[in-house]
Amino acid sequence: MSSGRISKMAGLLLGCAAAAFATAVSAETALKVFVTSQGQPAIWRTLLDQYEARNPGIKVSIELGGTTSDMQAQYLNTVLTAKDSSLDVLMLDVIRPAQFAAAGWTSPVASDMSSYLRAYAEANTIDGKVVALPAFADSMFLYYRKDLLDKYGLQPPKTWDELADAARKVADGEKNPNLQGLSFQGKAIEGAVCTFLVPYWSQGKVVTKDGKLDFDREAATKSLALWKGFADSGVAKKNIAEVATDDTRKEFQAGNVVFAVNWGYAWAMSQGADSAVSGKVGVARLPAVKGGEQATCLGGWEWGVSAFSKNQEEAKKLVAYLSSPEVSKYMAINGSLLPTYANLYKDADVTKAVPWFADAQSIVETAKPRPVTPRYNEVSEAIRTTVNAVLAGATTPADGAAQIEARLKRIIR
């Protein structure tokens, strides 16, 4: 065979190979998933690797969100308002599905919601349509230094007054100027909305009823005064208005806090190799106001499919996997993220890895949702900025309660 013919045949073979490679590349579906940076992204990455292995031709990348729910929402608002198709799957705070669906930013997802915890089935079903699927459950808990409470013969407090007394007793005994009695979220972030609502709900009050404003100014004043009182008395630090969710987690994990109000994710980190309190932590219900009922704030995150994704069917398949019992169990064991399926709270593998989950189901199931409204962003801003102002000393609890009421009257009619 002549060298010319060989060259031609080689060229044809290379051309065919190139064409085959191009076809393979074009057949590959690339999905991008937006994940909260506090949602154990490294563990989700492991699960996405497993999904890729089971689904040849699918490649999934992660884009990390900001450090707070508010920062993440602001970014997603910008992306989705522009109808940007770069994101396929979105991890959303439990307060967002109704807003995003109303804005036309998420696609309906066909799913039977009966197997999920009721609160999450309801949060993700809007006007009869499933608009997102649960990623993991959550609520606010009271983390406490079990070693210190045992040392001073104390039980986990049932009321906020008991907590203050216990914090003072530990402080008096430890004589450590760096040891805070209580840490909670005072910065003007979403967590501050729950900070306000927990003692407000404990007094038997609600913000809305049947879609109408039902605000109790006296209860709101007492709620704000409770938190300001902790700062003024030294139970919490003076600059608590600067403290965000992960600040509370870091300070508690460093051994500088007796009691901490935080979400479920903080457990796994408190038990890590770099934690000063590993093996010394207890978890309980949040206390009640005197004469009131214990209450907590419903949290959790959901998986939505962007309405602007160019890979709708593959994105919906991925969301179904990420919301499956298999994944929920894996995240509970490896990331201490609360399951969205009731039976997993009694699962032997789960309770071995995270013993306190055995008692967490009733807390999650009775946690209260923040007001559900398409204008929630405005509701949130009215509450969290005022909470922050009160804790910073810029306004009084009474004036703060009046300001929240006035702003909410303009938002919720």
C-alpha positions in Angstrom: 0.0 0.0 0.0 1.4 3.4 -0.9 2.3 5.9 1.7 -0.3 8.3 0.3 -3.2 5.8 0.7 -2.0 5.0 4.3 -2.0 8.7 5.1 -5.5 9.0 3.7 -6.8 6.0 5.7 -5.1 7.3 8.9 -6.8 10.6 8.3 -10.1 9.0 7.9 -9.7 6.9 11.1 -8.7 10.0 13.1 -11.6 11.9 11.7 -14.0 9.1 12.7 -12.5 8.9 16.2 -12.8 12.7 16.5 -16.4 12.5 15.4 -17.1 9.7 17.9 -15.5 11.6 20.7 -17.5 14.7 19.8 -20.7 12.7 19.9 -19.8 11.2 23.3 -19.0 14.7 24.6 -22.2 16.1 23.3 -24.2 13.2 24.8 -22.8 13.9 28.3 -25.2 15.9 30.4 -23.6 18.4 32.8 -25.7 19.4 35.8 -24.8 22.2 38.3 -26.2 22.0 41.8 -26.3 25.1 44.1 -25.6 24.0 47.7 -25.5 26.0 50.9 -22.0 26.2 52.3 -23.3 25.1 55.8 -25.1 22.0 54.4 -22.1 19.7 54.5 -21.1 20.1 50.8 -18.2 17.7 51.0 -20.6 14.9 51.9 -23.1 15.8 49.2 -20.1 15.6 46.8 -19.6 12.0 47.8 -23.2 11.2 47.0 -23.0 13.0 43.7 -20.0 10.9 42.8 -22.0 7.8 43.5 -24.8 9.2 41.3 -22.4 9.8 38.5 -21.1 6.2 38.8 -24.6 4.8 38.5 -25.6 7.2 35.7 -22.8 7.2 33.0 -23.0 10.3 30.9 -24.1 12.5 33.8 -21.6 14.9 35.4 -22.6 17.0 38.4 -20.7 20.0 39.7 -21.4 22.0 42.9 -21.6 25.7 43.2 -21.4 26.8 46.9 -23.7 29.5 48.3 -23.0 32.2 50.9 -22.7 31.6 54.6 -26.2 32.7 55.4 -29.7 32.0 54.0 -30.1 35.6 53.1 -26.9 35.8 51.1 -27.8 32.7 49.2 -31.3 34.0 48.5 -29.9 37.3 47.2 -27.6 35.5 44.8 -30.3 33.2 43.6 -32.7 36.1 43.1 -30.2 37.8 40.8 -29.5 34.6 38.8 -33.1 33.6 38.4 -34.4 37.1 37.7 -32.1 37.1 34.8 -33.5 33.6 33.7 -29.9 32.3 33.8 -29.8 28.6 32.9 -26.4 27.9 34.5 -27.9 26.3 37.6 -30.0 23.2 37.3 -30.8 22.2 40.9 -31.1 24.5 43.9 -30.8 23.9 47.6 -33.4 26.2 49.2 -34.1 27.2 52.7 -37.5 25.8 53.8 -38.9 29.4 53.7 -38.1 29.7 50.0 -40.2 27.2 48.0 -43.4 29.2 48.1 -41.6 32.4 47.1 -39.7 30.8 44.3 -42.8 29.0 42.9 -44.8 32.3 43.0 -42.0 34.0 41.0 -42.0 31.2 38.4 -38.4 30.3 39.2 -38.9 26.5 39.9 -40.4 23.7 37.9 -43.1 21.4 39.5 -41.7 18.0 40.5 -44.0 14.9 40.3 -43.7 13.1 43.6 -45.8 11.3 46.2 -45.2 13.3 49.4 -46.9 11.0 51.8 -43.7 9.3 53.0 -42.0 12.6 54.1 -42.5 14.3 57.5 -45.7 16.3 57.2 -44.2 19.7 57.7 -41.9 19.2 54.7 -44.7 17.8 52.5 -46.7 20.9 53.2 -43.8 23.3 52.8 -43.1 22.0 49.3 -46.7 21.7 48.1 -48.0 25.0 46.8 -51.6 25.2 45.3 -51.6 21.5 44.9 -48.3 21.3 43.1 -45.1 19.8 44.4 -42.5 22.6 43.8 -39.5 21.1 45.6 -38.4 17.9 47.5 -36.9 17.8 51.0 -33.2 17.7 51.4 -33.0 17.4 55.1 -35.1 18.4 58.1 -34.0 20.8 60.9 -35.1 22.9 63.8 -33.4 24.9 66.5 -32.1 23.1 69.5 -30.3 23.9 72.7 -26.8 22.6 72.7 -25.2 22.5 76.2 -21.9 21.5 77.9 -23.0 18.2 79.4 -19.7 18.0 81.3 -20.2 21.4 83.0 -23.8 20.8 83.9 -22.9 17.4 85.4 -20.0 19.0 87.3 -22.4 21.5 89.0 -25.3 19.2 89.4 -27.5 20.9 86.8 -30.2 19.6 84.5 -30.9 20.9 81.0 -33.1 24.0 81.6 -36.8 24.0 80.8 -37.2 27.7 81.0 -35.0 30.7 80.0 -34.9 31.8 83.6 -33.5 28.4 84.6 -30.9 28.7 81.8 -29.8 32.1 83.0 -29.4 30.8 86.6 -27.5 27.7 85.4 -25.2 29.8 83.2 -24.4 32.1 86.2 -23.7 29.1 88.5 -21.3 27.6 85.9 -19.6 31.0 85.4 -19.1 31.5 89.1 -17.6 28.1 89.5 -15.4 28.1 86.4 -14.1 31.7 86.8 -13.2 31.8 83.1 -13.7 35.3 81.7 -13.9 33.8 78.1 -16.7 31.5 78.9 -20.1 32.8 77.7 -23.3 31.6 79.3 -25.4 31.7 76.1 -24.8 32.3 72.4 -27.6 32.9 69.9 -28.1 34.7 66.6 -28.3 38.5 67.0 -27.0 39.6 63.7 -29.5 40.8 61.1 -29.8 37.4 59.4 -32.6 34.9 58.9 -31.6 33.2 62.2 -32.6 36.4 64.1 -36.2 35.9 62.9 -36.2 32.6 64.8 -34.5 34.3 67.7 -37.5 36.6 68.0 -40.2 34.0 67.3 -39.1 31.3 69.8 -40.1 33.2 73.0 -42.9 34.9 71.1 -44.5 31.5 70.2 -43.7 30.3 73.7 -46.3 32.8 75.0 -48.9 31.2 72.8 -48.9 33.9 70.2 -48.8 33.8 66.4 -47.8 36.3 63.7 -50.5 35.4 61.2 -53.8 33.6 61.3 -55.7 32.5 58.2 -53.4 34.7 56.1 -54.1 37.8 58.2 -51.8 39.6 60.6 -52.4 38.6 64.2 -49.5 40.3 65.9 -49.3 40.7 69.7 -47.2 43.7 70.6 -46.9 42.9 74.3 -45.6 39.4 73.6 -43.2 40.8 71.0 -41.9 43.3 73.6 -41.3 40.5 76.1 -39.5 38.4 73.5 -37.1 41.3 72.6 -36.6 42.1 76.2 -35.6 38.5 77.0 -32.8 38.5 74.6 -31.6 42.0 75.4 -31.7 41.1 79.1 -29.2 38.2 78.4 -26.8 40.7 76.9 -27.3 43.3 79.6 -26.8 40.8 82.4 -23.7 39.2 81.0 -25.3 35.8 80.3 -24.6 36.5 76.6 -21.8 38.7 75.4 -22.3 42.4 74.9 -21.8 42.4 71.1 -24.3 39.6 70.5 -25.8 41.8 67.8 -22.8 40.8 65.7 -23.2 37.0 66.1 -24.3 34.9 63.1 -25.2 31.2 63.1 -21.8 29.9 62.4 -20.2 32.2 64.9 -22.4 30.5 67.6 -21.2 27.1 66.3 -17.5 28.1 66.3 -17.6 29.6 69.8 -19.4 26.6 71.2 -17.1 24.2 69.5 -14.1 26.1 70.8 -15.3 25.5 74.4 -16.2 29.1 75.0 -20.0 28.7 75.5 -22.1 26.8 78.1 -25.5 27.0 76.1 -25.9 27.6 72.4 -29.0 28.0 70.3 -28.3 26.4 66.9 -29.4 24.0 64.2 -28.8 20.3 63.7 -25.7 20.7 61.5 -23.7 21.9 64.5 -23.7 18.5 66.1 -21.3 16.7 63.7 -18.8 19.6 63.9 -18.9 19.7 67.7 -17.8 16.0 67.6 -15.0 16.5 65.1 -11.3 15.9 65.8 -10.7 19.6 66.0 -13.5 20.3 68.5 -12.6 21.2 72.1 -16.0 19.8 73.3 -16.1 16.4 71.5 -17.9 13.9 73.8 -19.0 16.7 76.2 -22.2 18.0 74.4 -25.8 17.4 75.1 -28.8 18.5 73.0 -32.3 19.4 74.3 -35.5 21.3 73.4 -35.3 25.0 73.6 -36.5 26.4 76.9 -39.9 28.2 77.4 -40.7 31.6 78.9 -42.0 31.3 82.4 -45.5 29.9 82.3 -45.3 29.3 78.6 -44.7 26.2 76.4 -41.5 25.1 74.8 -41.3 26.1 71.2 -38.8 25.9 68.4 -38.4 27.1 64.8 -38.8 24.8 61.8 -35.8 24.7 59.6 -34.5 22.4 56.9 -33.6 22.7 53.2 -35.2 21.6 50.0 -34.2 20.6 46.5 -35.8 22.6 43.7 -35.3 22.4 39.9 -34.6 25.8 38.2 -37.3 26.6 35.7 -34.6 27.9 33.4 -32.5 24.7 33.4 -32.0 23.2 30.0 -31.8 19.7 31.5 -35.2 19.5 33.1 -35.7 15.7 33.1 -32.2 14.9 34.3 -32.4 17.6 37.0 -35.7 16.1 38.3 -34.2 12.6 38.4 -31.2 14.0 40.4 -33.5 15.7 42.8 -35.5 12.5 43.3 -32.3 10.7 44.2 -31.1 13.4 46.5 -34.4 13.4 48.4 -34.6 9.5 48.7 -34.6 7.5 51.9 -31.1 6.1 51.0 -29.6 9.6 50.8 -31.5 10.9 53.9 -30.0 8.0 55.9 -26.5 8.6 54.6 -26.6 12.3 55.4 -28.0 11.6 58.9 -25.1 9.1 59.7 -22.3 11.0 58.0 -23.4 14.7 58.3 -25.8 14.7 61.3 -28.5 16.2 59.1 -31.9 15.3 60.4 -33.9 12.9 58.2 -37.0 13.8 56.3 -38.5 10.3 56.8 -40.0 9.4 60.2 -38.8 5.8 60.3 -35.1 6.9 60.1 -35.3 8.5 63.5 -35.5 5.0 65.0 -33.1 3.4 62.5 -30.4 1.5 64.4 -27.6 2.8 62.2 -28.7 6.4 62.5 -29.2 6.3 66.3 -25.8 4.6 66.7 -24.1 7.4 64.8 -26.2 10.3 66.3 -27.9 9.0 69.5 -29.9 12.2 70.2 -31.8 11.8 66.9 -33.9 9.2 68.7 -35.5 12.0 70.7 -35.4 14.6 67.9 -38.4 13.5 65.8 -41.0 14.9 68.2 -39.1 18.2 68.3 -39.0 18.5 64.6 -42.6 17.5 64.1 -43.8 20.1 66.6 -41.5 22.9 65.3 -43.4 25.9 64.1 -43.0 27.4 60.6 -42.2 31.0 60.0 -45.0 33.0 58.4 -45.9 31.6 54.9 -46.3 34.4 52.4 -45.0 35.3 49.0 -43.7 38.5 50.6 -41.7 36.6 53.3 -38.5 38.5 52.4 -40.1 41.7 53.6 -41.5 40.0 56.7 -38.0 38.6 57.5 -36.3 42.0 57.0 -38.7 43.8 59.3 -38.1 41.3 62.1 -34.4 40.6 61.8 -33.3 44.2 61.4 -35.3 45.2 64.4 -34.0 42.3 66.6 -30.5 43.4 65.6 -31.3 47.1 66.5 -32.6 46.2 69.9 -29.6 44.0 70.7 -27.2 46.7 69.5 -29.0 49.2 71.8 -30.2 51.4 69.0 -33.8 51.0 70.1 -35.8 49.6 73.1 -37.7 46.4 73.1 -41.0 48.3 73.4 -40.2 50.6 70.4 -38.8 47.6 68.5 -42.1 45.7 68.9 -44.0 48.7 67.7 -41.8 49.0 64.7 -42.2 45.4 63.8 -46.0 45.7 64.1 -46.1 48.8 61.9 -44.0 47.3 59.2 -45.9 44.0 59.2 -49.2 45.9 58.8 -47.9 47.3 55.5 -46.8 43.9 54.3 -49.5 41.5 55.5 -53.0 42.9 54.9 
